Amino acid sequence: METVEKASNFAHESVDKIARVSNQAADALEEKGQQLKSAEQRLMKNCQGYVRDNPVSSLGIAVAAGFILSRLLSSR
């Protein structure tokens, strides 16, 4: 019986350790997700500010990017 108890305790401790580590990993992923959202929002604000300040340049960049993408993706 003592061996069964030891095995049972070991199994419980292992499960607890796995649960603790997986919770830590989930917390870290959640934090990184929030950081990514924050970075995306900052980038969008910066882009919007640039477009407002330089509308002609922004239009030129968009046209050039569209032209390049159409050339790259066109099938010949």
N, CA, C and O atoms as a Tripos MOL2 file, in Angstrom:
@<TRIPOS>MOLECULE
protein
  304   303    76     0     0
PROTEIN
NO_CHARGES

@<TRIPOS>ATOM
      1 N           0.8040   -1.2000    0.0000 N.3       1 MET1
      2 CA          0.0000    0.0000    0.0000 C.3       1 MET1
      3 C           0.8470    1.2630    0.0000 C.2       1 MET1
      4 O           0.4660    2.2740   -0.5900 O.2       1 MET1
      5 N           1.9850    1.2020    0.6580 N.am      2 GLU2
      6 CA          2.8460    2.3760    0.7290 C.3       2 GLU2
      7 C           3.3340    2.7800   -0.6590 C.2       2 GLU2
      8 O           3.4400    3.9710   -0.9510 O.2       2 GLU2
      9 N           3.6290    1.8200   -1.5060 N.am      3 THR3
     10 CA          4.0860    2.1080   -2.8650 C.3       3 THR3
     11 C           2.9850    2.7750   -3.6790 C.2       3 THR3
     12 O           3.2520    3.6860   -4.4630 O.2       3 THR3
     13 N           1.7660    2.3290   -3.4950 N.am      4 VAL4
     14 CA          0.6300    2.9110   -4.2040 C.3       4 VAL4
     15 C           0.4370    4.3630   -3.7650 C.2       4 VAL4
     16 O           0.1830    5.2410   -4.5880 O.2       4 VAL4
     17 N           0.5620    4.6030   -2.4560 N.am      5 GLU5
     18 CA          0.4380    5.9720   -1.9510 C.3       5 GLU5
     19 C           1.5260    6.8690   -2.5170 C.2       5 GLU5
     20 O           1.2540    7.9960   -2.9300 O.2       5 GLU5
     21 N           2.7570    6.3740   -2.5380 N.am      6 LYS6
     22 CA          3.8640    7.1570   -3.0880 C.3       6 LYS6
     23 C           3.6220    7.4700   -4.5570 C.2       6 LYS6
     24 O           3.8490    8.5960   -5.0000 O.2       6 LYS6
     25 N           3.1640    6.4800   -5.3100 N.am      7 ALA7
     26 CA          2.8840    6.6920   -6.7340 C.3       7 ALA7
     27 C           1.7520    7.6960   -6.9090 C.2       7 ALA7
     28 O           1.8030    8.5550   -7.7890 O.2       7 ALA7
     29 N           0.7310    7.5820   -6.0670 N.am      8 SER8
     30 CA         -0.4020    8.5050   -6.1340 C.3       8 SER8
     31 C           0.0400    9.9310   -5.8100 C.2       8 SER8
     32 O          -0.3380   10.8740   -6.5050 O.2       8 SER8
     33 N           0.8320   10.0870   -4.7630 N.am      9 ASN9
     34 CA          1.3390   11.4110   -4.4000 C.3       9 ASN9
     35 C           2.2060   11.9920   -5.5080 C.2       9 ASN9
     36 O           2.0970   13.1750   -5.8310 O.2       9 ASN9
     37 N           3.0600   11.1690   -6.0850 N.am     10 PHE10
     38 CA          3.9090   11.6180   -7.1730 C.3      10 PHE10
     39 C           3.0690   12.0730   -8.3600 C.2      10 PHE10
     40 O           3.3590   13.1000   -8.9740 O.2      10 PHE10
     41 N           2.0290   11.3090   -8.6830 N.am     11 ALA11
     42 CA          1.1450   11.6710   -9.7930 C.3      11 ALA11
     43 C           0.4340   12.9910   -9.5130 C.2      11 ALA11
     44 O           0.3340   13.8390  -10.3990 O.2      11 ALA11
     45 N          -0.0590   13.1710   -8.2930 N.am     12 HIS12
     46 CA         -0.7380   14.4210   -7.9320 C.3      12 HIS12
     47 C           0.2160   15.6120   -8.0060 C.2      12 HIS12
     48 O          -0.1450   16.6720   -8.5160 O.2      12 HIS12
     49 N           1.4110   15.4350   -7.5070 N.am     13 GLU13
     50 CA          2.4030   16.5090   -7.5540 C.3      13 GLU13
     51 C           2.7680   16.8530   -8.9960 C.2      13 GLU13
     52 O           2.9500   18.0210   -9.3370 O.2      13 GLU13
     53 N           2.8700   15.8400   -9.8250 N.am     14 SER14
     54 CA          3.1940   16.0670  -11.2350 C.3      14 SER14
     55 C           2.0790   16.8450  -11.9290 C.2      14 SER14
     56 O           2.3370   17.7810  -12.6850 O.2      14 SER14
     57 N           0.8530   16.4490  -11.6650 N.am     15 VAL15
     58 CA         -0.2930   17.1410  -12.2650 C.3      15 VAL15
     59 C          -0.3480   18.5880  -11.7750 C.2      15 VAL15
     60 O          -0.5980   19.4990  -12.5630 O.2      15 VAL15
     61 N          -0.1190   18.8010  -10.4940 N.am     16 ASP16
     62 CA         -0.1170   20.1550   -9.9430 C.3      16 ASP16
     63 C           0.9820   21.0010  -10.5860 C.2      16 ASP16
     64 O           0.7620   22.1670  -10.9150 O.2      16 ASP16
     65 N           2.1560   20.4140  -10.7610 N.am     17 LYS17
     66 CA          3.2660   21.1490  -11.3670 C.3      17 LYS17
     67 C           2.9500   21.5000  -12.8180 C.2      17 LYS17
     68 O           3.2220   22.6170  -13.2580 O.2      17 LYS17
     69 N           2.3800   20.5590  -13.5610 N.am     18 ILE18
     70 CA          2.0050   20.8180  -14.9530 C.3      18 ILE18
     71 C           0.9520   21.9080  -15.0250 C.2      18 ILE18
     72 O           1.0240   22.7760  -15.8950 O.2      18 ILE18
     73 N          -0.0230   21.8820  -14.1310 N.am     19 ALA19
     74 CA         -1.0660   22.9110  -14.1100 C.3      19 ALA19
     75 C          -0.4770   24.2790  -13.7940 C.2      19 ALA19
     76 O          -0.8610   25.2800  -14.4000 O.2      19 ALA19
     77 N           0.4480   24.3240  -12.8520 N.am     20 ARG20
     78 CA          1.0840   25.5890  -12.4740 C.3      20 ARG20
     79 C           1.8810   26.1580  -13.6490 C.2      20 ARG20
     80 O           1.8000   27.3520  -13.9370 O.2      20 ARG20
     81 N           2.6430   25.3120  -14.3180 N.am     21 VAL21
     82 CA          3.4560   25.7600  -15.4520 C.3      21 VAL21
     83 C           2.5690   26.2080  -16.6100 C.2      21 VAL21
     84 O           2.8620   27.2080  -17.2650 O.2      21 VAL21
     85 N           1.4960   25.4780  -16.8620 N.am     22 SER22
     86 CA          0.6110   25.8700  -17.9590 C.3      22 SER22
     87 C          -0.0980   27.1850  -17.6490 C.2      22 SER22
     88 O          -0.3360   27.9800  -18.5580 O.2      22 SER22
     89 N          -0.4370   27.4260  -16.3900 N.am     23 ASN23
     90 CA         -1.0340   28.7100  -16.0100 C.3      23 ASN23
     91 C          -0.0380   29.8500  -16.2110 C.2      23 ASN23
     92 O          -0.4040   30.9290  -16.6760 O.2      23 ASN23
     93 N           1.2140   29.6010  -15.8590 N.am     24 GLN24
     94 CA          2.2470   30.6210  -16.0680 C.3      24 GLN24
     95 C           2.4180   30.9150  -17.5510 C.2      24 GLN24
     96 O           2.5760   32.0710  -17.9440 O.2      24 GLN24
     97 N           2.3880   29.8770  -18.3710 N.am     25 ALA25
     98 CA          2.5200   30.0680  -19.8140 C.3      25 ALA25
     99 C           1.3290   30.8430  -20.3630 C.2      25 ALA25
    100 O           1.5020   31.7170  -21.2130 O.2      25 ALA25
    101 N           0.1390   30.5400  -19.8950 N.am     26 ALA26
    102 CA         -1.0590   31.2530  -20.3400 C.3      26 ALA26
    103 C          -0.9870   32.7220  -19.9350 C.2      26 ALA26
    104 O          -1.3580   33.5980  -20.7160 O.2      26 ALA26
    105 N          -0.5180   32.9920  -18.7380 N.am     27 ASP27
    106 CA         -0.3710   34.3770  -18.2910 C.3      27 ASP27
    107 C           0.6400   35.1260  -19.1400 C.2      27 ASP27
    108 O           0.4220   36.2830  -19.4990 O.2      27 ASP27
    109 N           1.7460   34.4690  -19.4620 N.am     28 ALA28
    110 CA          2.7730   35.1050  -20.2930 C.3      28 ALA28
    111 C           2.2320   35.3910  -21.6920 C.2      28 ALA28
    112 O           2.5000   36.4510  -22.2560 O.2      28 ALA28
    113 N           1.4710   34.4480  -22.2550 N.am     29 LEU29
    114 CA          0.8850   34.6690  -23.5790 C.3      29 LEU29
    115 C          -0.1240   35.8130  -23.5550 C.2      29 LEU29
    116 O          -0.1890   36.6120  -24.4900 O.2      29 LEU29
    117 N          -0.8980   35.8860  -22.5000 N.am     30 GLU30
    118 CA         -1.8720   36.9750  -22.3860 C.3      30 GLU30
    119 C          -1.1610   38.3270  -22.3190 C.2      30 GLU30
    120 O          -1.5850   39.2920  -22.9560 O.2      30 GLU30
    121 N          -0.0890   38.3880  -21.5500 N.am     31 GLU31
    122 CA          0.6780   39.6290  -21.4330 C.3      31 GLU31
    123 C           1.2800   40.0290  -22.7790 C.2      31 GLU31
    124 O           1.2300   41.1990  -23.1580 O.2      31 GLU31
    125 N           1.8460   39.0650  -23.4990 N.am     32 LYS32
    126 CA          2.4250   39.3520  -24.8120 C.3      32 LYS32
    127 C           1.3470   39.7900  -25.7920 C.2      32 LYS32
    128 O           1.5880   40.6540  -26.6350 O.2      32 LYS32
    129 N           0.1690   39.2050  -25.6880 N.am     33 GLY33
    130 CA         -0.9490   39.6120  -26.5440 C.3      33 GLY33
    131 C          -1.3440   41.0590  -26.2870 C.2      33 GLY33
    132 O          -1.6130   41.8100  -27.2240 O.2      33 GLY33
    133 N          -1.3780   41.4440  -25.0270 N.am     34 GLN34
    134 CA         -1.6900   42.8360  -24.6920 C.3      34 GLN34
    135 C          -0.6180   43.7830  -25.2180 C.2      34 GLN34
    136 O          -0.9340   44.8620  -25.7200 O.2      34 GLN34
    137 N           0.6330   43.3880  -25.1070 N.am     35 GLN35
    138 CA          1.7290   44.2120  -25.6260 C.3      35 GLN35
    139 C           1.6120   44.3570  -27.1390 C.2      35 GLN35
    140 O           1.8540   45.4380  -27.6760 O.2      35 GLN35
    141 N           1.2460   43.2880  -27.8290 N.am     36 LEU36
    142 CA          1.0870   43.3290  -29.2730 C.3      36 LEU36
    143 C          -0.0650   44.2440  -29.6690 C.2      36 LEU36
    144 O           0.0540   45.0130  -30.6230 O.2      36 LEU36
    145 N          -1.1750   44.1660  -28.9470 N.am     37 LYS37
    146 CA         -2.3050   45.0590  -29.2240 C.3      37 LYS37
    147 C          -1.9030   46.5160  -29.0290 C.2      37 LYS37
    148 O          -2.2590   47.3820  -29.8280 O.2      37 LYS37
    149 N          -1.1620   46.7730  -27.9650 N.am     38 SER38
    150 CA         -0.7170   48.1350  -27.6850 C.3      38 SER38
    151 C           0.2010   48.6430  -28.7980 C.2      38 SER38
    152 O           0.0790   49.7860  -29.2360 O.2      38 SER38
    153 N           1.1110   47.7950  -29.2470 N.am     39 ALA39
    154 CA          2.0240   48.1840  -30.3270 C.3      39 ALA39
    155 C           1.2460   48.4470  -31.6150 C.2      39 ALA39
    156 O           1.5580   49.3810  -32.3540 O.2      39 ALA39
    157 N           0.2370   47.6250  -31.8810 N.am     40 GLU40
    158 CA         -0.5870   47.8150  -33.0750 C.3      40 GLU40
    159 C          -1.3230   49.1530  -33.0120 C.2      40 GLU40
    160 O          -1.3900   49.8730  -34.0090 O.2      40 GLU40
    161 N          -1.8710   49.4830  -31.8510 N.am     41 GLN41
    162 CA         -2.5940   50.7400  -31.7030 C.3      41 GLN41
    163 C          -1.6620   51.9360  -31.8960 C.2      41 GLN41
    164 O          -2.0370   52.9220  -32.5300 O.2      41 GLN41
    165 N          -0.4440   51.8470  -31.3470 N.am     42 ARG42
    166 CA          0.5230   52.9370  -31.5380 C.3      42 ARG42
    167 C           0.8920   53.0920  -33.0040 C.2      42 ARG42
    168 O           0.9960   54.2110  -33.5070 O.2      42 ARG42
    169 N           1.0890   51.9750  -33.6870 N.am     43 LEU43
    170 CA          1.4400   52.0150  -35.1000 C.3      43 LEU43
    171 C           0.3180   52.6370  -35.9180 C.2      43 LEU43
    172 O           0.5690   53.4490  -36.8080 O.2      43 LEU43
    173 N          -0.9110   52.2580  -35.6200 N.am     44 MET44
    174 CA         -2.0530   52.8340  -36.3360 C.3      44 MET44
    175 C          -2.1610   54.3370  -36.1060 C.2      44 MET44
    176 O          -2.4310   55.0900  -37.0420 O.2      44 MET44
    177 N          -1.9530   54.7770  -34.8760 N.am     45 LYS45
    178 CA         -1.9960   56.2110  -34.5930 C.3      45 LYS45
    179 C          -0.9000   56.9460  -35.3430 C.2      45 LYS45
    180 O          -1.1260   58.0330  -35.8760 O.2      45 LYS45
    181 N           0.2980   56.3510  -35.3860 N.am     46 ASN46
    182 CA          1.4030   56.9740  -36.1150 C.3      46 ASN46
    183 C           1.1080   57.0550  -37.5990 C.2      46 ASN46
    184 O           1.3820   58.0730  -38.2360 O.2      46 ASN46
    185 N           0.5510   55.9900  -38.1540 N.am     47 CYS47
    186 CA          0.2180   55.9810  -39.5870 C.3      47 CYS47
    187 C          -0.8730   56.9960  -39.8930 C.2      47 CYS47
    188 O          -0.7960   57.7140  -40.8900 O.2      47 CYS47
    189 N          -1.8760   57.0550  -39.0470 N.am     48 GLN48
    190 CA         -2.9540   58.0200  -39.2740 C.3      48 GLN48
    191 C          -2.4140   59.4450  -39.2110 C.2      48 GLN48
    192 O          -2.8050   60.2920  -40.0150 O.2      48 GLN48
    193 N          -1.5320   59.7090  -38.2770 N.am     49 GLY49
    194 CA         -0.9290   61.0370  -38.1820 C.3      49 GLY49
    195 C          -0.1160   61.3700  -39.4190 C.2      49 GLY49
    196 O          -0.1680   62.4960  -39.9110 O.2      49 GLY49
    197 N           0.6370   60.3980  -39.9260 N.am     50 TYR50
    198 CA          1.4370   60.6340  -41.1310 C.3      50 TYR50
    199 C           0.5370   60.9150  -42.3300 C.2      50 TYR50
    200 O           0.8170   61.8120  -43.1250 O.2      50 TYR50
    201 N          -0.5460   60.1450  -42.4590 N.am     51 VAL51
    202 CA         -1.4570   60.3460  -43.5890 C.3      51 VAL51
    203 C          -2.1150   61.7230  -43.5010 C.2      51 VAL51
    204 O          -2.2690   62.3990  -44.5180 O.2      51 VAL51
    205 N          -2.5020   62.1410  -42.3050 N.am     52 ARG52
    206 CA         -3.0990   63.4740  -42.1470 C.3      52 ARG52
    207 C          -2.1030   64.5820  -42.4770 C.2      52 ARG52
    208 O          -2.4580   65.5790  -43.1070 O.2      52 ARG52
    209 N          -0.8630   64.4030  -42.0500 N.am     53 ASP53
    210 CA          0.1480   65.4360  -42.2710 C.3      53 ASP53
    211 C           0.6780   65.4500  -43.7000 C.2      53 ASP53
    212 O           1.0840   66.5020  -44.1940 O.2      53 ASP53
    213 N           0.6810   64.3080  -44.3680 N.am     54 ASN54
    214 CA          1.2520   64.1920  -45.7120 C.3      54 ASN54
    215 C           0.3010   63.4220  -46.6340 C.2      54 ASN54
    216 O           0.5890   62.2850  -47.0090 O.2      54 ASN54
    217 N          -0.8280   64.0340  -47.0000 N.am     55 PRO55
    218 CA         -1.8020   63.2730  -47.7910 C.3      55 PRO55
    219 C          -1.3050   62.9340  -49.2030 C.2      55 PRO55
    220 O          -1.5830   61.8460  -49.7070 O.2      55 PRO55
    221 N          -0.5870   63.8370  -49.8320 N.am     56 VAL56
    222 CA         -0.1220   63.5920  -51.1920 C.3      56 VAL56
    223 C           0.9410   62.4870  -51.2000 C.2      56 VAL56
    224 O           0.8990   61.5850  -52.0370 O.2      56 VAL56
    225 N           1.8730   62.5630  -50.2830 N.am     57 SER57
    226 CA          2.8980   61.5220  -50.1850 C.3      57 SER57
    227 C           2.2610   60.1660  -49.8800 C.2      57 SER57
    228 O           2.6610   59.1470  -50.4430 O.2      57 SER57
    229 N           1.2780   60.1600  -48.9950 N.am     58 SER58
    230 CA          0.6040   58.9140  -48.6440 C.3      58 SER58
    231 C          -0.0990   58.3160  -49.8540 C.2      58 SER58
    232 O          -0.0640   57.1030  -50.0600 O.2      58 SER58
    233 N          -0.7310   59.1540  -50.6450 N.am     59 LEU59
    234 CA         -1.3920   58.6750  -51.8510 C.3      59 LEU59
    235 C          -0.3710   58.0980  -52.8320 C.2      59 LEU59
    236 O          -0.6040   57.0500  -53.4340 O.2      59 LEU59
    237 N           0.7490   58.7820  -52.9870 N.am     60 GLY60
    238 CA          1.8000   58.2950  -53.8720 C.3      60 GLY60
    239 C           2.3530   56.9530  -53.4120 C.2      60 GLY60
    240 O           2.5800   56.0550  -54.2230 O.2      60 GLY60
    241 N           2.5650   56.8230  -52.1180 N.am     61 ILE61
    242 CA          3.0620   55.5570  -51.5660 C.3      61 ILE61
    243 C           2.0420   54.4490  -51.8090 C.2      61 ILE61
    244 O           2.4170   53.3360  -52.1790 O.2      61 ILE61
    245 N           0.7620   54.7380  -51.6050 N.am     62 ALA62
    246 CA         -0.2810   53.7290  -51.8050 C.3      62 ALA62
    247 C          -0.3590   53.3090  -53.2650 C.2      62 ALA62
    248 O          -0.5020   52.1230  -53.5600 O.2      62 ALA62
    249 N          -0.2670   54.2570  -54.1730 N.am     63 VAL63
    250 CA         -0.3050   53.9330  -55.6040 C.3      63 VAL63
    251 C           0.9070   53.0880  -55.9890 C.2      63 VAL63
    252 O           0.7760   52.0980  -56.7090 O.2      63 VAL63
    253 N           2.0780   53.4800  -55.5120 N.am     64 ALA64
    254 CA          3.2930   52.7220  -55.8270 C.3      64 ALA64
    255 C           3.2260   51.3080  -55.2610 C.2      64 ALA64
    256 O           3.6060   50.3500  -55.9340 O.2      64 ALA64
    257 N           2.7520   51.1750  -54.0440 N.am     65 ALA65
    258 CA          2.6350   49.8520  -53.4300 C.3      65 ALA65
    259 C           1.6330   48.9950  -54.1990 C.2      65 ALA65
    260 O           1.8720   47.8070  -54.4160 O.2      65 ALA65
    261 N           0.5250   49.5810  -54.6070 N.am     66 GLY66
    262 CA         -0.4670   48.8470  -55.3960 C.3      66 GLY66
    263 C           0.0860   48.4060  -56.7310 C.2      66 GLY66
    264 O          -0.1700   47.2860  -57.1730 O.2      66 GLY66
    265 N           0.8500   49.2840  -57.3840 N.am     67 PHE67
    266 CA          1.4530   48.9480  -58.6680 C.3      67 PHE67
    267 C           2.4460   47.7970  -58.5150 C.2      67 PHE67
    268 O           2.4380   46.8460  -59.2960 O.2      67 PHE67
    269 N           3.2950   47.9000  -57.5000 N.am     68 ILE68
    270 CA          4.2970   46.8510  -57.2680 C.3      68 ILE68
    271 C           3.6210   45.5220  -56.9450 C.2      68 ILE68
    272 O           4.0110   44.4790  -57.4700 O.2      68 ILE68
    273 N           2.6140   45.5600  -56.0860 N.am     69 LEU69
    274 CA          1.8960   44.3250  -55.7440 C.3      69 LEU69
    275 C           1.1940   43.7210  -56.9690 C.2      69 LEU69
    276 O           1.1840   42.5030  -57.1470 O.2      69 LEU69
    277 N           0.6160   44.5710  -57.7980 N.am     70 SER70
    278 CA         -0.0570   44.0390  -58.9840 C.3      70 SER70
    279 C           0.9460   43.3950  -59.9390 C.2      70 SER70
    280 O           0.6330   42.3850  -60.5680 O.2      70 SER70
    281 N           2.1260   43.9550  -60.0530 N.am     71 ARG71
    282 CA          3.1750   43.3840  -60.9090 C.3      71 ARG71
    283 C           3.6690   42.0560  -60.3350 C.2      71 ARG71
    284 O           3.8950   41.0970  -61.0740 O.2      71 ARG71
    285 N           3.8320   42.0080  -59.0240 N.am     72 LEU72
    286 CA          4.3220   40.7800  -58.4000 C.3      72 LEU72
    287 C           3.3040   39.6500  -58.4430 C.2      72 LEU72
    288 O           3.6670   38.4810  -58.5720 O.2      72 LEU72
    289 N           2.0400   40.0040  -58.3340 N.am     73 LEU73
    290 CA          0.9960   38.9800  -58.2470 C.3      73 LEU73
    291 C           0.3520   38.6490  -59.5750 C.2      73 LEU73
    292 O          -0.4150   37.6910  -59.6700 O.2      73 LEU73
    293 N           0.6530   39.4270  -60.6040 N.am     74 SER74
    294 CA          0.0240   39.1510  -61.9000 C.3      74 SER74
    295 C           0.6230   37.8800  -62.4870 C.2      74 SER74
    296 O           1.8280   37.6390  -62.4120 O.2      74 SER74
    297 N          -0.2530   37.0830  -63.0700 N.am     75 SER75
    298 CA          0.2390   35.8360  -63.6700 C.3      75 SER75
    299 C           0.5530   36.0900  -65.1470 C.2      75 SER75
    300 O          -0.2220   36.7130  -65.8740 O.2      75 SER75
    301 N           1.6690   35.6050  -65.5430 N.am     76 ARG76
    302 CA          2.0620   35.7870  -66.9420 C.3      76 ARG76
    303 C           2.1410   34.4580  -67.6080 C.2      76 ARG76
    304 O           2.4560   34.3800  -68.7960 O.2      76 ARG76
@<TRIPOS>BOND
     1     1     2 1
     2     2     3 1
     3     3     4 2
     4     3     5 am
     5     5     6 1
     6     6     7 1
     7     7     8 2
     8     7     9 am
     9     9    10 1
    10    10    11 1
    11    11    12 2
    12    11    13 am
    13    13    14 1
    14    14    15 1
    15    15    16 2
    16    15    17 am
    17    17    18 1
    18    18    19 1
    19    19    20 2
    20    19    21 am
    21    21    22 1
    22    22    23 1
    23    23    24 2
    24    23    25 am
    25    25    26 1
    26    26    27 1
    27    27    28 2
    28    27    29 am
    29    29    30 1
    30    30    31 1
    31    31    32 2
    32    31    33 am
    33    33    34 1
    34    34    35 1
    35    35    36 2
    36    35    37 am
    37    37    38 1
    38    38    39 1
    39    39    40 2
    40    39    41 am
    41    41    42 1
    42    42    43 1
    43    43    44 2
    44    43    45 am
    45    45    46 1
    46    46    47 1
    47    47    48 2
    48    47    49 am
    49    49    50 1
    50    50    51 1
    51    51    52 2
    52    51    53 am
    53    53    54 1
    54    54    55 1
    55    55    56 2
    56    55    57 am
    57    57    58 1
    58    58    59 1
    59    59    60 2
    60    59    61 am
    61    61    62 1
    62    62    63 1
    63    63    64 2
    64    63    65 am
    65    65    66 1
    66    66    67 1
    67    67    68 2
    68    67    69 am
    69    69    70 1
    70    70    71 1
    71    71    72 2
    72    71    73 am
    73    73    74 1
    74    74    75 1
    75    75    76 2
    76    75    77 am
    77    77    78 1
    78    78    79 1
    79    79    80 2
    80    79    81 am
    81    81    82 1
    82    82    83 1
    83    83    84 2
    84    83    85 am
    85    85    86 1
    86    86    87 1
    87    87    88 2
    88    87    89 am
    89    89    90 1
    90    90    91 1
    91    91    92 2
    92    91    93 am
    93    93    94 1
    94    94    95 1
    95    95    96 2
    96    95    97 am
    97    97    98 1
    98    98    99 1
    99    99   100 2
   100    99   101 am
   101   101   102 1
   102   102   103 1
   103   103   104 2
   104   103   105 am
   105   105   106 1
   106   106   107 1
   107   107   108 2
   108   107   109 am
   109   109   110 1
   110   110   111 1
   111   111   112 2
   112   111   113 am
   113   113   114 1
   114   114   115 1
   115   115   116 2
   116   115   117 am
   117   117   118 1
   118   118   119 1
   119   119   120 2
   120   119   121 am
   121   121   122 1
   122   122   123 1
   123   123   124 2
   124   123   125 am
   125   125   126 1
   126   126   127 1
   127   127   128 2
   128   127   129 am
   129   129   130 1
   130   130   131 1
   131   131   132 2
   132   131   133 am
   133   133   134 1
   134   134   135 1
   135   135   136 2
   136   135   137 am
   137   137   138 1
   138   138   139 1
   139   139   140 2
   140   139   141 am
   141   141   142 1
   142   142   143 1
   143   143   144 2
   144   143   145 am
   145   145   146 1
   146   146   147 1
   147   147   148 2
   148   147   149 am
   149   149   150 1
   150   150   151 1
   151   151   152 2
   152   151   153 am
   153   153   154 1
   154   154   155 1
   155   155   156 2
   156   155   157 am
   157   157   158 1
   158   158   159 1
   159   159   160 2
   160   159   161 am
   161   161   162 1
   162   162   163 1
   163   163   164 2
   164   163   165 am
   165   165   166 1
   166   166   167 1
   167   167   168 2
   168   167   169 am
   169   169   170 1
   170   170   171 1
   171   171   172 2
   172   171   173 am
   173   173   174 1
   174   174   175 1
   175   175   176 2
   176   175   177 am
   177   177   178 1
   178   178   179 1
   179   179   180 2
   180   179   181 am
   181   181   182 1
   182   182   183 1
   183   183   184 2
   184   183   185 am
   185   185   186 1
   186   186   187 1
   187   187   188 2
   188   187   189 am
   189   189   190 1
   190   190   191 1
   191   191   192 2
   192   191   193 am
   193   193   194 1
   194   194   195 1
   195   195   196 2
   196   195   197 am
   197   197   198 1
   198   198   199 1
   199   199   200 2
   200   199   201 am
   201   201   202 1
   202   202   203 1
   203   203   204 2
   204   203   205 am
   205   205   206 1
   206   206   207 1
   207   207   208 2
   208   207   209 am
   209   209   210 1
   210   210   211 1
   211   211   212 2
   212   211   213 am
   213   213   214 1
   214   214   215 1
   215   215   216 2
   216   215   217 am
   217   217   218 1
   218   218   219 1
   219   219   220 2
   220   219   221 am
   221   221   222 1
   222   222   223 1
   223   223   224 2
   224   223   225 am
   225   225   226 1
   226   226   227 1
   227   227   228 2
   228   227   229 am
   229   229   230 1
   230   230   231 1
   231   231   232 2
   232   231   233 am
   233   233   234 1
   234   234   235 1
   235   235   236 2
   236   235   237 am
   237   237   238 1
   238   238   239 1
   239   239   240 2
   240   239   241 am
   241   241   242 1
   242   242   243 1
   243   243   244 2
   244   243   245 am
   245   245   246 1
   246   246   247 1
   247   247   248 2
   248   247   249 am
   249   249   250 1
   250   250   251 1
   251   251   252 2
   252   251   253 am
   253   253   254 1
   254   254   255 1
   255   255   256 2
   256   255   257 am
   257   257   258 1
   258   258   259 1
   259   259   260 2
   260   259   261 am
   261   261   262 1
   262   262   263 1
   263   263   264 2
   264   263   265 am
   265   265   266 1
   266   266   267 1
   267   267   268 2
   268   267   269 am
   269   269   270 1
   270   270   271 1
   271   271   272 2
   272   271   273 am
   273   273   274 1
   274   274   275 1
   275   275   276 2
   276   275   277 am
   277   277   278 1
   278   278   279 1
   279   279   280 2
   280   279   281 am
   281   281   282 1
   282   282   283 1
   283   283   284 2
   284   283   285 am
   285   285   286 1
   286   286   287 1
   287   287   288 2
   288   287   289 am
   289   289   290 1
   290   290   291 1
   291   291   292 2
   292   291   293 am
   293   293   294 1
   294   294   295 1
   295   295   296 2
   296   295   297 am
   297   297   298 1
   298   298   299 1
   299   299   300 2
   300   299   301 am
   301   301   302 1
   302   302   303 1
   303   303   304 2
@<TRIPOS>SUBSTRUCTURE
     1 MET1         2 RESIDUE 1 A MET
     2 GLU2         6 RESIDUE 1 A GLU
     3 THR3        10 RESIDUE 1 A THR
     4 VAL4        14 RESIDUE 1 A VAL
     5 GLU5        18 RESIDUE 1 A GLU
     6 LYS6        22 RESIDUE 1 A LYS
     7 ALA7        26 RESIDUE 1 A ALA
     8 SER8        30 RESIDUE 1 A SER
     9 ASN9        34 RESIDUE 1 A ASN
    10 PHE10       38 RESIDUE 1 A PHE
    11 ALA11       42 RESIDUE 1 A ALA
    12 HIS12       46 RESIDUE 1 A HIS
    13 GLU13       50 RESIDUE 1 A GLU
    14 SER14       54 RESIDUE 1 A SER
    15 VAL15       58 RESIDUE 1 A VAL
    16 ASP16       62 RESIDUE 1 A ASP
    17 LYS17       66 RESIDUE 1 A LYS
    18 ILE18       70 RESIDUE 1 A ILE
    19 ALA19       74 RESIDUE 1 A ALA
    20 ARG20       78 RESIDUE 1 A ARG
    21 VAL21       82 RESIDUE 1 A VAL
    22 SER22       86 RESIDUE 1 A SER
    23 ASN23       90 RESIDUE 1 A ASN
    24 GLN24       94 RESIDUE 1 A GLN
    25 ALA25       98 RESIDUE 1 A ALA
    26 ALA26      102 RESIDUE 1 A ALA
    27 ASP27      106 RESIDUE 1 A ASP
    28 ALA28      110 RESIDUE 1 A ALA
    29 LEU29      114 RESIDUE 1 A LEU
    30 GLU30      118 RESIDUE 1 A GLU
    31 GLU31      122 RESIDUE 1 A GLU
    32 LYS32      126 RESIDUE 1 A LYS
    33 GLY33      130 RESIDUE 1 A GLY
    34 GLN34      134 RESIDUE 1 A GLN
    35 GLN35      138 RESIDUE 1 A GLN
    36 LEU36      142 RESIDUE 1 A LEU
    37 LYS37      146 RESIDUE 1 A LYS
    38 SER38      150 RESIDUE 1 A SER
    39 ALA39      154 RESIDUE 1 A ALA
    40 GLU40      158 RESIDUE 1 A GLU
    41 GLN41      162 RESIDUE 1 A GLN
    42 ARG42      166 RESIDUE 1 A ARG
    43 LEU43      170 RESIDUE 1 A LEU
    44 MET44      174 RESIDUE 1 A MET
    45 LYS45      178 RESIDUE 1 A LYS
    46 ASN46      182 RESIDUE 1 A ASN
    47 CYS47      186 RESIDUE 1 A CYS
    48 GLN48      190 RESIDUE 1 A GLN
    49 GLY49      194 RESIDUE 1 A GLY
    50 TYR50      198 RESIDUE 1 A TYR
    51 VAL51      202 RESIDUE 1 A VAL
    52 ARG52      206 RESIDUE 1 A ARG
    53 ASP53      210 RESIDUE 1 A ASP
    54 ASN54      214 RESIDUE 1 A ASN
    55 PRO55      218 RESIDUE 1 A PRO
    56 VAL56      222 RESIDUE 1 A VAL
    57 SER57      226 RESIDUE 1 A SER
    58 SER58      230 RESIDUE 1 A SER
    59 LEU59      234 RESIDUE 1 A LEU
    60 GLY60      238 RESIDUE 1 A GLY
    61 ILE61      242 RESIDUE 1 A ILE
    62 ALA62      246 RESIDUE 1 A ALA
    63 VAL63      250 RESIDUE 1 A VAL
    64 ALA64      254 RESIDUE 1 A ALA
    65 ALA65      258 RESIDUE 1 A ALA
    66 GLY66      262 RESIDUE 1 A GLY
    67 PHE67      266 RESIDUE 1 A PHE
    68 ILE68      270 RESIDUE 1 A ILE
    69 LEU69      274 RESIDUE 1 A LEU
    70 SER70      278 RESIDUE 1 A SER
    71 ARG71      282 RESIDUE 1 A ARG
    72 LEU72      286 RESIDUE 1 A LEU
    73 LEU73      290 RESIDUE 1 A LEU
    74 SER74      294 RESIDUE 1 A SER
    75 SER75      298 RESIDUE 1 A SER
    76 ARG76      302 RESIDUE 1 A ARG
